[in-house]
Amino acid sequence: MLIFICFHLTAQAAEKQKITLQLKWTHAFQFAGYYAAKEKGFYDQAGLDVTIKEAQPESDVISEVLSGRAQFGTGTNSLLLARQADQPVTVLAVIFQHSPLVILALTDEKKVKTIHDLVGKRIMFEKQSEELIAYLQRERISPKDIRFIPHSFDIRDLTEGRVDAISAYVTNETFYLEKENIPYQVLDPRASGIDFYGDNLFTSEYMIKNNPEAVAAFRSASLKGWHYAMTHKDEVADIIFSRYSSKHPKDFYLHEALAMDDMLKPELVEIGYMNIGRWQHIVEIYQSLGMLKPDFSLDGFLYDEKPKEKTVWFRTVGFPAAAVLVLTISIYLIFIFRRMKWRIAREQEIIAKLNETEQLNKSLLENSTAAIYMLKGSKIIHGNSAIAEITGYQKDELLEMEEFEFIHPDFREIAKERTRKREHGEYVPDRYEMKIRKKNGETR
């Protein structure tokens, strides 16, 4: 038994699929959900053995994913531009509802007060920062007027004057500037109406087509990790500092975690949620700046959460079950139809008999020597020839009258009271005498 258990556990471990997640930056709290998913066992539970790779200055996250060296990556809205360039990337989930990507500049001797002061300056830009290019263009600044320098991931290049500005996350690099009391200027694309998503989890179309189960499992476990990270910030900051990177102090990760609340809005929006309408808005901004073609389509760019196995189940189980269901419903409908046909025939037979009975009753009423009239309330709705003869009114005149009109005034209150009791189901004598006044005024 012990040997079997050991073999079973070994086999389970061997079955775990090896997955690599390529980050777009160095280890930081901005990737906290993935660390939490790994360290809290969410990936293990999903049958995945995940390696999380931090980026290097020369890293190209999209190339890493499309080449198969990584199966998943974290990217920006520049994934749209990659898609247009025939790079088959698909966004699985949006982590940041508002992009933290900004331009940071010092405000002392460099005298950068507005974005227009960047013309002719040296700016250190990270890859996938096209939304900042869109920001510049919307402010009528040509990228040709900027001296772009590859990003070193080192804030000291800015503080020591080797560059005039850098692309940065407002949640990250500001920590060191504030700690050293260095005055800085944040140039935010949102000031020009560019409010994009940030840090999108993505994969390749190849991965979705050939390993849909792993894609669904990785996405689900990652989002579970993100929920955990944002509700256990201190614990996850400890995990990052102790197991992934001590390059920054723990306070850096906590500062970042608190700043991220405003970007993720976890209390308002489910982590991972993405709105096709907002993606279309981002597309339209890029199109207005000539960065995307007018006919660009989001088809295939956004992940369809419906698992493929549901389709397989429907093919193998659903079609036979559906056939049985259709057959059952057909038999039932035939039964109902026949029953309805029988009921209709029966009802028609009853209606015919009722009509026959009604005609007979009308004939008996009309030819009776007894004066008979019918009331609805106190309104006369039918009278035979005998009541017309007794009252002196024609039958059509009676139908325009109330019972009390031909009753003698001395008996009208009695008649009204008996009518009221009759309507309320109270006892009224079957036989009683009453005076009437005929049309010619004669009392009878």
Summary of the structure (lengths in Angstrom):
residues: 444
radius of gyration: 42.7
end to end distance: 113.2
largest distance: 125.6
contacts: 1312
relative contact order: 0.11
helix: 51%
strand: 16%
